Amino acid sequence: MSLQGKSRWSTISESRVWRSFFRHGWPDNPLDRSLVMTSNIFFHLHPVKVSRRSLRWSYSFGLGIISTILFGVLTFTGVLLMFYYVPSLERAYPTMKEIQLSVPLGQFTRNMHRWSAHAMVLAVTLHMARVFYTGAYKPPREFNWLVGVTLLLLTL
């Protein structure tokens, strides 16, 4: 029983996806400690060394940050709309009419929420297409690709 469990664990821990997330084992010497420090998530987001090609605007078009900003707008406007909206069968449509006509900036807030949702779906789809086209899903970034696909599915 434990042999089977160990083989499952070794199958999981030796997969490429696992290694893309946990890049190094327990640091027991200075080289491993420096590798752990230089490959952590913060240096992945803001690496120490970057190529000139990756700094060009046309490399990413800022689609990841645009998606993040649109998510922030959706969250903010969604919370504002949540104060007035009543999600019941009888009150849903009259509540939306009330938000549009009676609430200060209600029409603007609702339109901002709607258009941000459309723009976010477009930005996330374009971002995933760009990642696929440039091959940014290849090793050692398989885990990033899986997270991105999951976020795309959650967005849709």
DSSP file (Angstrom, degrees, kcal/mol; ACC not computed):
  #  RESIDUE AA STRUCTURE BP1 BP2  ACC     N-H-->O    O-->H-N    N-H-->O    O-->H-N    TCO  KAPPA ALPHA  PHI   PSI    X-CA   Y-CA   Z-CA
    1    1 A M     >        0   0    0      0, 0.0     4,-2.0     0, 0.0     5,-0.1   0.000 360.0 360.0 360.0 -46.1    0.0    0.0    0.0
    2    2 A S  H  >  +     0   0    0      1,-0.2     4,-2.7     2,-0.2     5,-0.2   0.827 360.0  57.1 -71.1 -29.7    2.7    2.5    0.9
    3    3 A L  H  > S+     0   0    0      2,-0.2     4,-2.2     1,-0.2    -1,-0.2   0.914 108.2  46.7 -64.6 -41.4    4.7    1.5   -2.2
    4    4 A Q  H  > S+     0   0    0      2,-0.2     4,-2.0     1,-0.2    -2,-0.2   0.910 113.5  48.7 -66.5 -41.5    1.8    2.4   -4.4
    5    5 A G  H  X S+     0   0    0     -4,-2.0     4,-2.4     1,-0.2    -2,-0.2   0.884 111.1  50.7 -63.5 -39.4    1.3    5.7   -2.5
    6    6 A K  H  X S+     0   0    0     -4,-2.7     4,-2.9     1,-0.2    -2,-0.2   0.892 108.8  50.7 -67.7 -38.7    5.0    6.5   -2.8
    7    7 A S  H  X S+     0   0    0     -4,-2.2     4,-2.1     2,-0.2    -1,-0.2   0.876 110.5  49.8 -68.2 -34.8    5.0    5.8   -6.5
    8    8 A R  H  X S+     0   0    0     -4,-2.0     4,-2.3     2,-0.2    -2,-0.2   0.935 112.6  47.6 -64.6 -44.9    2.0    8.2   -6.9
    9    9 A W  H  X S+     0   0    0     -4,-2.4     4,-3.3     1,-0.2     5,-0.2   0.922 112.7  47.8 -62.7 -43.6    3.8   10.8   -4.9
   10   10 A S  H  X S+     0   0    0     -4,-2.9     4,-1.5     1,-0.2    -1,-0.2   0.860 109.7  54.0 -67.4 -33.0    6.9   10.4   -6.9
   11   11 A T  H  < S+     0   0    0     -4,-2.1    -1,-0.2    -5,-0.2    -2,-0.2   0.918 114.8  40.6 -63.5 -42.5    4.9   10.6  -10.1
   12   12 A I  H >< S+     0   0    0     -4,-2.3     3,-1.4     1,-0.2     6,-0.3   0.946 116.6  47.3 -70.2 -48.3    3.4   13.8   -9.0
   13   13 A S  H 3< S+     0   0    0     -4,-3.3    -1,-0.2     1,-0.3    -2,-0.2   0.676 112.8  49.5 -72.8 -16.1    6.6   15.4   -7.6
   14   14 A E  T 3< S+     0   0    0     -4,-1.5    -1,-0.3    -5,-0.2    -2,-0.2   0.338  86.3 112.3-102.2   7.2    8.7   14.5  -10.6
   15   15 A S  S <> S-     0   0    0     -3,-1.4     4,-2.1    -4,-0.2     5,-0.1  -0.383  76.4-119.8 -76.6 159.7    6.3   15.9  -13.2
   16   16 A R  H  > S+     0   0    0      1,-0.2     4,-1.7     2,-0.2   127,-0.2   0.849 113.2  54.6 -68.1 -34.7    7.2   18.9  -15.2
   17   17 A V  H  > S+     0   0    0      2,-0.2     4,-1.1     1,-0.2    -1,-0.2   0.924 108.7  48.4 -65.4 -43.2    4.3   20.9  -13.9
   18   18 A W  H >> S+     0   0    0     -6,-0.3     4,-3.2     1,-0.2     3,-0.5   0.920 112.2  49.1 -61.2 -44.2    5.3   20.3  -10.3
   19   19 A R  H 3< S+     0   0    0     -4,-2.1    -1,-0.2     1,-0.2    -2,-0.2   0.780 104.8  58.4 -69.8 -25.5    8.9   21.3  -11.1
   20   20 A S  H 3< S+     0   0    0     -4,-1.7     3,-0.2    -5,-0.1    -1,-0.2   0.788 115.9  36.0 -72.5 -24.7    7.7   24.5  -12.8
   21   21 A F  H << S+     0   0    0     -4,-1.1     2,-0.9    -3,-0.5    -2,-0.2   0.901 127.4  34.8 -89.7 -50.5    6.1   25.5   -9.5
   22   22 A F  S  < S+     0   0    0     -4,-3.2    -1,-0.3     1,-0.2    -2,-0.0  -0.832  73.8 174.7-103.5  92.7    8.6   24.1   -7.1
   23   23 A R        +     0   0    0     -2,-0.9     2,-0.3    -3,-0.2    -1,-0.2   0.785  59.9  27.7 -76.8 -28.0   11.8   24.7   -9.0
   24   24 A H  S    S-     0   0    0      1,-0.1    -1,-0.1    12,-0.1     8,-0.0  -0.957  74.5-124.6-135.8 152.2   14.3   23.6   -6.3
   25   25 A G        -     0   0    0     -2,-0.3    -1,-0.1     1,-0.2    -2,-0.0   0.131  63.8 -42.1 -75.5-162.7   14.3   21.2   -3.4
   26   26 A W        -     0   0    0      1,-0.1     2,-0.6     2,-0.0    -1,-0.2  -0.498  67.6-118.4 -66.8 126.6   15.2   22.0    0.2
   27   27 A P        +     0   0    0      0, 0.0    -1,-0.1     0, 0.0    -3,-0.0  -0.550  48.7 155.5 -74.8 113.7   18.2   24.3    0.2
   28   28 A D        +     0   0    0     -2,-0.6    -2,-0.0     1,-0.1     3,-0.0   0.364  62.2  39.1-118.3   2.7   21.1   22.6    2.0
   29   29 A N  S  > S-     0   0    0      1,-0.1     4,-2.2     0, 0.0     5,-0.2  -0.946  90.9-100.8-143.3 166.9   24.0   24.3    0.4
   30   30 A P  H  > S+     0   0    0      0, 0.0     4,-2.2     0, 0.0     5,-0.2   0.848 118.6  53.8 -59.8 -35.8   24.8   27.9   -0.7
   31   31 A L  H  > S+     0   0    0      2,-0.2     4,-2.2     1,-0.2     5,-0.2   0.939 110.2  45.9 -65.4 -45.9   24.1   27.2   -4.4
   32   32 A D  H  > S+     0   0    0      1,-0.2     4,-2.4     2,-0.2    -1,-0.2   0.883 111.2  53.9 -64.0 -37.5   20.7   25.8   -3.7
   33   33 A R  H  X S+     0   0    0     -4,-2.2     4,-2.1     1,-0.2    -1,-0.2   0.916 110.1  46.3 -63.0 -42.2   19.9   28.7   -1.4
   34   34 A S  H  X S+     0   0    0     -4,-2.2     4,-2.4     2,-0.2    -1,-0.2   0.871 111.2  52.5 -69.4 -34.7   20.8   31.2   -4.0
   35   35 A L  H  X S+     0   0    0     -4,-2.2     4,-1.0     2,-0.2    -2,-0.2   0.897 109.5  49.1 -66.0 -39.4   18.8   29.3   -6.7
   36   36 A V  H  < S+     0   0    0     -4,-2.4     3,-0.3     1,-0.2    -2,-0.2   0.917 113.2  47.6 -63.9 -42.4   15.7   29.4   -4.4
   37   37 A M  H >< S+     0   0    0     -4,-2.1     3,-0.8     1,-0.2     6,-0.2   0.895 113.7  45.9 -67.4 -40.1   16.1   33.1   -3.8
   38   38 A T  H 3< S+     0   0    0     -4,-2.4    -1,-0.2     1,-0.2    10,-0.2   0.609 114.2  48.1 -82.2  -9.4   16.6   34.0   -7.4
   39   39 A S  T 3< S+     0   0    0     -4,-1.0    -1,-0.2    -3,-0.3   -16,-0.2   0.191  82.0 122.1-113.7  17.9   13.7   31.9   -8.7
   40   40 A N  S <> S-     0   0    0     -3,-0.8     4,-1.2    -4,-0.2     3,-0.4  -0.235  78.1 -99.2 -76.4 173.2   11.0   32.9   -6.2
   41   41 A I  H  > S+     0   0    0      1,-0.2     4,-2.2     2,-0.2     5,-0.2   0.805 118.8  57.6 -66.0 -31.7    7.7   34.4   -7.4
   42   42 A F  H  > S+     0   0    0      1,-0.2     4,-2.6     2,-0.2    -1,-0.2   0.893 108.3  46.1 -69.1 -37.6    8.7   38.1   -6.8
   43   43 A F  H  4 S+     0   0    0     -3,-0.4    -1,-0.2     2,-0.2    -2,-0.2   0.730 109.4  57.1 -74.5 -20.3   11.7   37.8   -9.1
   44   44 A H  H  < S+     0   0    0     -4,-1.2    -2,-0.2     2,-0.2    -1,-0.2   0.901 112.2  40.5 -71.5 -40.9    9.4   36.1  -11.6
   45   45 A L  H  < S+     0   0    0     -4,-2.2    -2,-0.2     1,-0.3    -3,-0.2   0.899 136.4  18.8 -72.4 -40.7    7.1   39.1  -11.5
   46   46 A H  S  < S-     0   0    0     -4,-2.6    -1,-0.3    -5,-0.2    -2,-0.2  -0.730  89.5-161.6-129.5  81.2   10.0   41.6  -11.5
   47   47 A P        -     0   0    0      0, 0.0    -3,-0.1     0, 0.0     3,-0.1  -0.187  22.3-131.1 -68.5 157.6   13.1   39.7  -12.7
   48   48 A V  S    S+     0   0    0      1,-0.2     2,-0.4   -10,-0.2    -4,-0.0   0.911  95.3  32.8 -71.5 -44.1   16.6   40.9  -12.0
   49   49 A K        +     0   0    0      2,-0.0     2,-0.3     0, 0.0    -1,-0.2  -0.954  70.0 172.6-118.5 133.5   17.7   40.5  -15.6
   50   50 A V        -     0   0    0     -2,-0.4     2,-0.2    -3,-0.1     5,-0.0  -0.952  31.4-113.0-133.5 155.5   15.5   40.9  -18.7
   51   51 A S     >  -     0   0    0     -2,-0.3     4,-0.5     1,-0.1     3,-0.5  -0.553  24.6-121.6 -84.9 155.0   16.1   40.9  -22.4
   52   52 A R  T >4 S+     0   0    0      1,-0.2     3,-1.2    -2,-0.2     4,-0.5   0.862 111.0  61.2 -62.2 -35.2   15.7   44.1  -24.4
   53   53 A R  G >4 S+     0   0    0      1,-0.3     3,-1.0     2,-0.2    -1,-0.2   0.862  99.6  54.5 -61.3 -36.4   13.1   42.4  -26.6
   54   54 A S  G 34 S+     0   0    0     -3,-0.5    -1,-0.3     1,-0.2    -2,-0.2   0.619  99.3  62.9 -76.3 -10.4   10.8   41.7  -23.7
   55   55 A L  G << S+     0   0    0     -3,-1.2    -1,-0.2    -4,-0.5    -2,-0.2   0.584  78.6 106.1 -88.1 -10.7   10.8   45.4  -22.7
   56   56 A R  S X> S-     0   0    0     -3,-1.0     3,-1.3    -4,-0.5     4,-0.6  -0.427  74.5-131.5 -69.6 143.9    9.1   46.5  -26.0
   57   57 A W  H >> S+     0   0    0      1,-0.3     4,-2.6     2,-0.2     3,-0.7   0.862 106.4  59.9 -61.8 -36.5    5.5   47.4  -25.8
   58   58 A S  H 34 S+     0   0    0      1,-0.2    -1,-0.3     2,-0.2    -4,-0.1   0.595  90.1  73.2 -71.9  -8.7    4.7   45.2  -28.8
   59   59 A Y  H <4 S-     0   0    0     -3,-1.3    -1,-0.2    -6,-0.1    -2,-0.2   0.910 125.4  -4.2 -71.2 -41.8    5.9   42.1  -26.9
   60   60 A S  H X< S-     0   0    0     -3,-0.7     3,-1.7    -4,-0.6    -2,-0.2   0.559  77.1-141.6-126.4 -15.6    3.0   41.9  -24.5
   61   61 A F  T 3<  -     0   0    0     -4,-2.6    -3,-0.1     1,-0.3    -4,-0.1   0.623  58.6 -86.4  57.8  13.9    0.8   45.0  -25.3
   62   62 A G  T 3> S+     0   0    0     -5,-0.2     4,-2.3     1,-0.1    -1,-0.3   0.759  85.1 146.7  63.6  25.5    0.2   45.2  -21.5
   63   63 A L  H <>  +     0   0    0     -3,-1.7     4,-2.1     1,-0.2    64,-0.2   0.827  65.9  53.4 -67.4 -31.9   -2.7   42.7  -21.8
   64   64 A G  H  > S+     0   0    0      2,-0.2     4,-1.9     1,-0.2    -1,-0.2   0.932 112.8  42.3 -67.3 -45.3   -2.1   41.2  -18.4
   65   65 A I  H  > S+     0   0    0      2,-0.2     4,-2.5     1,-0.2    -2,-0.2   0.854 112.6  54.7 -71.3 -33.4   -2.1   44.5  -16.6
   66   66 A I  H  X S+     0   0    0     -4,-2.3     4,-2.5     2,-0.2    -1,-0.2   0.922 108.6  48.8 -63.0 -42.9   -5.1   45.7  -18.6
   67   67 A S  H  X S+     0   0    0     -4,-2.1     4,-2.0     1,-0.2    -2,-0.2   0.894 111.2  50.2 -62.6 -39.7   -7.0   42.5  -17.5
   68   68 A T  H  X S+     0   0    0     -4,-1.9     4,-1.9     2,-0.2    -2,-0.2   0.912 111.1  48.0 -66.0 -42.8   -6.1   43.2  -13.9
   69   69 A I  H  X S+     0   0    0     -4,-2.5     4,-2.3     1,-0.2    -2,-0.2   0.916 111.1  50.9 -64.2 -42.9   -7.3   46.8  -14.1
   70   70 A L  H  X S+     0   0    0     -4,-2.5     4,-2.6     1,-0.2    -1,-0.2   0.869 107.6  53.5 -64.0 -35.5  -10.5   45.7  -15.7
   71   71 A F  H  X S+     0   0    0     -4,-2.0     4,-2.4     2,-0.2    -1,-0.2   0.903 108.5  50.1 -63.6 -39.9  -11.0   43.2  -12.9
   72   72 A G  H  X S+     0   0    0     -4,-1.9     4,-2.5     2,-0.2    -2,-0.2   0.908 110.8  48.6 -63.1 -42.4  -10.6   45.9  -10.4
   73   73 A V  H  X S+     0   0    0     -4,-2.3     4,-2.9     2,-0.2     5,-0.3   0.917 111.6  50.1 -63.2 -43.4  -13.1   48.1  -12.2
   74   74 A L  H  X S+     0   0    0     -4,-2.6     4,-2.1     1,-0.2    -2,-0.2   0.898 111.6  48.2 -62.2 -40.7  -15.6   45.2  -12.3
   75   75 A T  H  X S+     0   0    0     -4,-2.4     4,-2.1     2,-0.2    -2,-0.2   0.939 114.3  45.7 -65.1 -46.4  -15.1   44.5   -8.6
   76   76 A F  H  X S+     0   0    0     -4,-2.5     4,-2.0     1,-0.2    -2,-0.2   0.943 117.5  41.7 -63.8 -49.9  -15.6   48.2   -7.7
   77   77 A T  H  X S+     0   0    0     -4,-2.9     4,-2.6     1,-0.2    -1,-0.2   0.851 112.5  56.1 -69.2 -32.1  -18.7   48.7   -9.9
   78   78 A G  H  X S+     0   0    0     -4,-2.1     4,-1.8    -5,-0.3    -1,-0.2   0.898 107.5  48.2 -64.3 -40.0  -20.1   45.4   -8.9
   79   79 A V  H  X S+     0   0    0     -4,-2.1     4,-0.9     2,-0.2    -2,-0.2   0.911 112.1  49.8 -66.1 -41.4  -19.9   46.3   -5.2
   80   80 A L  H >< S+     0   0    0     -4,-2.0     3,-0.7     1,-0.2     4,-0.4   0.924 113.1  45.6 -62.5 -43.8  -21.6   49.7   -6.0
   81   81 A L  H >X S+     0   0    0     -4,-2.6     4,-2.1     1,-0.2     3,-1.1   0.816 103.1  65.9 -68.5 -29.1  -24.4   48.0   -8.0
   82   82 A M  H 3< S+     0   0    0     -4,-1.8    -1,-0.2     1,-0.2    -2,-0.2   0.778  90.1  65.2 -64.6 -26.6  -24.8   45.4   -5.2
   83   83 A F  T << S+     0   0    0     -4,-0.9    -1,-0.2    -3,-0.7    -2,-0.2   0.806 116.5  25.5 -65.7 -28.4  -26.0   48.0   -2.8
   84   84 A Y  T <4 S+     0   0    0     -3,-1.1    -2,-0.2    -4,-0.4     2,-0.2   0.695  98.1  97.7-108.5 -24.9  -29.1   48.7   -4.9
   85   85 A Y     <  -     0   0    0     -4,-2.1     7,-0.1     2,-0.0     6,-0.0  -0.467  51.5-161.3 -77.0 135.9  -29.8   45.4   -6.8
   86   86 A V        -     0   0    0      5,-0.3     2,-1.9    -2,-0.2     9,-0.2  -0.959   9.1-151.6-114.7 111.7  -32.4   43.0   -5.5
   87   87 A P        +     0   0    0      0, 0.0     2,-0.3     0, 0.0    -2,-0.0  -0.344  51.5 120.5 -85.6  60.7  -31.9   39.5   -7.0
   88   88 A S  S  > S-     0   0    0     -2,-1.9     4,-1.6     1,-0.1    -2,-0.1  -0.822  72.9-114.8-117.3 162.4  -35.4   38.2   -6.9
   89   89 A L  T  4 S+     0   0    0     -2,-0.3     4,-0.3     1,-0.2    -1,-0.1   0.869 115.3  38.6 -62.8 -38.0  -37.7   37.1   -9.7
   90   90 A E  T  4 S+     0   0    0      1,-0.1    -1,-0.2     2,-0.1     3,-0.0   0.800 123.2  38.6 -83.7 -29.4  -40.2   40.0   -9.1
   91   91 A R  T  > S+     0   0    0      1,-0.1     4,-2.1     2,-0.1    -5,-0.3   0.491  88.1  89.0-105.0  -4.3  -37.7   42.8   -8.4
   92   92 A A  H  X S+     0   0    0     -4,-1.6     4,-1.9     2,-0.2    -6,-0.2   0.960  94.6  38.0 -63.6 -53.6  -34.7   42.2  -10.7
   93   93 A Y  H  > S+     0   0    0     -4,-0.3     4,-2.2     1,-0.2     5,-0.2   0.937 117.8  48.6 -67.0 -46.8  -35.9   44.2  -13.7
   94   94 A P  H  > S+     0   0    0      0, 0.0     4,-2.4     0, 0.0    -1,-0.2   0.866 109.9  54.3 -61.2 -32.5  -37.5   47.0  -11.7
   95   95 A T  H  X S+     0   0    0     -4,-2.1     4,-2.5     2,-0.2    -2,-0.2   0.912 107.7  48.9 -66.0 -40.9  -34.3   47.3   -9.6
   96   96 A M  H  X S+     0   0    0     -4,-1.9     4,-2.2     2,-0.2    -1,-0.2   0.900 111.9  49.0 -65.4 -39.6  -32.2   47.7  -12.8
   97   97 A K  H  X S+     0   0    0     -4,-2.2     4,-2.4     2,-0.2     5,-0.3   0.906 111.2  50.3 -64.0 -40.8  -34.6   50.4  -14.0
   98   98 A E  H  X>S+     0   0    0     -4,-2.4     4,-2.8     1,-0.2     5,-1.4   0.905 109.7  50.5 -64.0 -41.4  -34.4   52.1  -10.6
   99   99 A I  H  <5S+     0   0    0     -4,-2.5     4,-0.3     1,-0.2     8,-0.2   0.917 114.1  45.3 -61.8 -42.4  -30.6   52.0  -10.7
  100  100 A Q  H  <5S+     0   0    0     -4,-2.2     7,-0.6     6,-0.2    -2,-0.2   0.869 126.7  26.2 -70.0 -37.0  -30.5   53.5  -14.2
  101  101 A L  H  <5S+     0   0    0     -4,-2.4    -2,-0.2    -5,-0.1    -3,-0.2   0.793 130.5  27.4-101.7 -31.2  -33.1   56.2  -13.6
  102  102 A S  T  <5S+     0   0    0     -4,-2.8    -3,-0.2    -5,-0.3    -2,-0.1   0.805  95.7  83.8-106.2 -35.8  -33.0   57.1   -9.9
  103  103 A V  S > <S-     0   0    0     -5,-1.4     3,-2.3    -4,-0.3     4,-0.4  -0.529  88.3-106.6 -76.0 132.3  -29.6   56.3   -8.5
  104  104 A P  T 3  S-     0   0    0      0, 0.0    -1,-0.1     0, 0.0    -2,-0.1  -0.400 103.9  -2.9 -59.3 128.2  -27.0   59.1   -9.0
  105  105 A L  T 3> S+     0   0    0     -2,-0.1     4,-2.5    -5,-0.1     5,-0.2   0.704  94.9 134.8  60.0  23.4  -24.6   57.9  -11.7
  106  106 A G  H <>  +     0   0    0     -3,-2.3     4,-2.5     2,-0.2    -6,-0.2   0.916  69.3  47.5 -67.2 -44.4  -26.4   54.6  -11.8
  107  107 A Q  H  > S+     0   0    0     -7,-0.6     4,-2.6    -4,-0.4     5,-0.2   0.923 114.3  48.1 -62.0 -44.2  -26.6   54.5  -15.6
  108  108 A F  H  > S+     0   0    0      2,-0.2     4,-2.7     1,-0.2    -2,-0.2   0.922 112.4  48.5 -62.3 -45.0  -22.9   55.3  -15.8
  109  109 A T  H  X S+     0   0    0     -4,-2.5     4,-2.2     2,-0.2    -2,-0.2   0.908 113.0  47.6 -63.6 -42.3  -22.0   52.7  -13.2
  110  110 A R  H  X S+     0   0    0     -4,-2.5     4,-2.4     2,-0.2    -1,-0.2   0.921 114.1  46.4 -66.1 -43.3  -24.0   50.0  -14.9
  111  111 A N  H  X S+     0   0    0     -4,-2.6     4,-2.9     2,-0.2     5,-0.3   0.893 111.3  52.3 -65.7 -38.7  -22.6   50.8  -18.3
  112  112 A M  H  X S+     0   0    0     -4,-2.7     4,-1.9    -5,-0.2    -1,-0.2   0.909 111.1  47.7 -62.5 -40.9  -19.0   50.9  -16.9
  113  113 A H  H  X S+     0   0    0     -4,-2.2     4,-1.7    -5,-0.2    -2,-0.2   0.920 114.1  46.7 -64.8 -44.4  -19.6   47.4  -15.4
  114  114 A R  H  X S+     0   0    0     -4,-2.4     4,-2.0     1,-0.2    -2,-0.2   0.948 115.1  43.5 -65.1 -49.9  -21.0   46.0  -18.6
  115  115 A W  H  X S+     0   0    0     -4,-2.9     4,-2.6     1,-0.2    -1,-0.2   0.832 111.3  55.0 -70.3 -30.8  -18.3   47.4  -20.9
  116  116 A S  H  X S+     0   0    0     -4,-1.9     4,-2.4    -5,-0.3    -1,-0.2   0.882 107.0  51.9 -65.9 -36.8  -15.6   46.4  -18.5
  117  117 A A  H  X S+     0   0    0     -4,-1.7     4,-2.0     2,-0.2    -2,-0.2   0.932 112.0  45.0 -64.7 -44.9  -16.9   42.8  -18.5
  118  118 A H  H  X S+     0   0    0     -4,-2.0     4,-2.0     1,-0.2    -2,-0.2   0.928 114.8  48.3 -63.4 -44.3  -16.8   42.7  -22.3
  119  119 A A  H  X S+     0   0    0     -4,-2.6     4,-3.0     1,-0.2    -1,-0.2   0.856 109.0  53.8 -66.1 -34.7  -13.3   44.3  -22.4
  120  120 A M  H  X S+     0   0    0     -4,-2.4     4,-2.8     2,-0.2     5,-0.3   0.915 107.4  49.8 -67.7 -41.5  -12.0   41.9  -19.8
  121  121 A V  H  X S+     0   0    0     -4,-2.0     4,-2.1     1,-0.2    -2,-0.2   0.928 114.8  45.4 -60.7 -43.5  -13.1   38.9  -21.8
  122  122 A L  H  X S+     0   0    0     -4,-2.0     4,-2.6     2,-0.2    -2,-0.2   0.929 114.3  47.6 -64.7 -45.9  -11.5   40.3  -24.9
  123  123 A A  H  X S+     0   0    0     -4,-3.0     4,-2.4     2,-0.2    -2,-0.2   0.903 113.2  47.3 -64.9 -41.6   -8.3   41.3  -23.1
  124  124 A V  H  X S+     0   0    0     -4,-2.8     4,-2.4     2,-0.2    -1,-0.2   0.905 113.2  48.8 -67.5 -40.3   -7.9   37.9  -21.4
  125  125 A T  H  X S+     0   0    0     -4,-2.1     4,-2.2    -5,-0.3    -2,-0.2   0.927 113.6  46.2 -64.4 -44.5   -8.5   36.0  -24.6
  126  126 A L  H  X S+     0   0    0     -4,-2.6     4,-2.5     2,-0.2    -2,-0.2   0.883 111.3  53.1 -64.7 -37.8   -6.0   38.2  -26.5
  127  127 A H  H  X S+     0   0    0     -4,-2.4     4,-2.4    -5,-0.2    -2,-0.2   0.925 110.2  46.5 -63.1 -44.6   -3.5   37.7  -23.6
  128  128 A M  H  X S+     0   0    0     -4,-2.4     4,-2.4     1,-0.2    -1,-0.2   0.887 112.0  51.4 -65.9 -37.7   -3.8   33.9  -23.8
  129  129 A A  H  X S+     0   0    0     -4,-2.2     4,-2.8     2,-0.2    -2,-0.2   0.905 110.6  48.8 -64.7 -39.9   -3.5   34.0  -27.6
  130  130 A R  H  X S+     0   0    0     -4,-2.5     4,-2.6     2,-0.2     6,-0.2   0.904 110.8  50.0 -66.1 -41.2   -0.3   36.1  -27.2
  131  131 A V  H  X>S+     0   0    0     -4,-2.4     5,-2.0     1,-0.2     4,-0.7   0.913 114.3  45.3 -62.8 -42.1    1.1   33.7  -24.6
  132  132 A F  H ><5S+     0   0    0     -4,-2.4     3,-0.5     3,-0.2    -2,-0.2   0.920 113.5  49.5 -67.0 -43.2    0.4   30.8  -26.9
  133  133 A Y  H 3<5S+     0   0    0     -4,-2.8    -2,-0.2     1,-0.2    -1,-0.2   0.893 114.2  43.8 -64.4 -41.4    1.7   32.5  -30.0
  134  134 A T  H 3<5S-     0   0    0     -4,-2.6    -1,-0.2    -5,-0.2    -2,-0.2   0.554 110.3-120.9 -83.4  -6.1    5.0   33.5  -28.3
  135  135 A G  T X<5 +     0   0    0     -4,-0.7     3,-1.4    -3,-0.5    -3,-0.2   0.774  62.2 146.7  75.8  26.2    5.5   30.1  -26.7
  136  136 A A  T 3 < +     0   0    0     -5,-2.0    -4,-0.1     1,-0.3     9,-0.1   0.462  62.1  69.9 -75.2   1.1    5.5   31.5  -23.2
  137  137 A Y  T 3  S+     0   0    0     -6,-0.5    -1,-0.3    -5,-0.1     8,-0.2   0.516  78.3 103.0 -91.5  -7.1    3.8   28.3  -22.0
  138  138 A K  S X  S-     0   0    0     -3,-1.4     3,-2.4     1,-0.2     7,-0.1  -0.224  77.9 -26.9 -75.9 166.1    6.9   26.2  -22.6
  139  139 A P  T 3  S+     0   0    0      0, 0.0    -1,-0.2     0, 0.0  -122,-0.0  -0.197 127.4  23.1 -53.6 141.2    9.2   25.0  -19.8
  140  140 A P  T 3  S+     0   0    0      0, 0.0     3,-0.3     0, 0.0     4,-0.1  -0.804 121.0  60.0 -97.2  32.2    9.7   26.2  -17.2
  141  141 A R    <>  +     0   0    0     -3,-2.4     4,-1.8     1,-0.2     5,-0.1   0.010  59.8 116.3-111.3  28.6    6.4   28.0  -17.3
  142  142 A E  H  > S+     0   0    0      1,-0.2     4,-2.2     2,-0.2    -1,-0.2   0.889  78.1  53.6 -63.4 -37.6    3.9   25.2  -17.5
  143  143 A F  H  > S+     0   0    0     -3,-0.3     4,-2.4     1,-0.2    -1,-0.2   0.901 106.2  52.5 -65.0 -39.7    2.4   26.1  -14.2
  144  144 A N  H  > S+     0   0    0      1,-0.2     4,-2.5     2,-0.2    -1,-0.2   0.900 108.8  51.4 -60.6 -39.7    1.8   29.7  -15.3
  145  145 A W  H  X S+     0   0    0     -4,-1.8     4,-2.7     2,-0.2    -2,-0.2   0.918 109.3  49.2 -64.1 -43.6    0.0   28.4  -18.4
  146  146 A L  H  X S+     0   0    0     -4,-2.2     4,-2.1     2,-0.2    -2,-0.2   0.899 112.0  48.6 -63.9 -40.0   -2.3   26.2  -16.2
  147  147 A V  H  X S+     0   0    0     -4,-2.4     4,-2.4     2,-0.2    -1,-0.2   0.914 112.2  49.9 -64.0 -42.0   -3.1   29.1  -14.0
  148  148 A G  H  X S+     0   0    0     -4,-2.5     4,-2.4     2,-0.2    -2,-0.2   0.904 110.1  48.6 -64.1 -42.7   -3.8   31.3  -17.0
  149  149 A V  H  X S+     0   0    0     -4,-2.7     4,-2.4     2,-0.2    -1,-0.2   0.900 111.5  51.1 -64.3 -39.9   -6.1   28.7  -18.6
  150  150 A T  H  X S+     0   0    0     -4,-2.1     4,-2.2    -5,-0.2    -2,-0.2   0.921 111.1  47.6 -62.5 -43.7   -7.9   28.4  -15.3
  151  151 A L  H  X S+     0   0    0     -4,-2.4     4,-2.1     2,-0.2    -2,-0.2   0.869 110.1  53.2 -66.3 -35.8   -8.3   32.2  -15.1
  152  152 A L  H  X S+     0   0    0     -4,-2.4     4,-2.3     2,-0.2    -2,-0.2   0.934 110.1  47.2 -62.6 -45.0   -9.5   32.3  -18.7
  153  153 A L  H  < S+     0   0    0     -4,-2.4    -2,-0.2     1,-0.2    -1,-0.2   0.879 112.1  50.1 -65.0 -37.2  -12.2   29.7  -17.9
  154  154 A L  H  < S+     0   0    0     -4,-2.2    -1,-0.2     1,-0.2    -2,-0.2   0.855 110.2  51.4 -67.4 -34.0  -13.2   31.6  -14.8
  155  155 A T  H  <        0   0    0     -4,-2.1    -2,-0.2     1,-0.2    -1,-0.2   0.903 360.0 360.0 -68.6 -40.9  -13.5   34.8  -16.8
  156  156 A L     <        0   0    0     -4,-2.3    -1,-0.2    -5,-0.2    -2,-0.2   0.514 360.0 360.0 -73.6 360.0  -15.7   33.2  -19.4
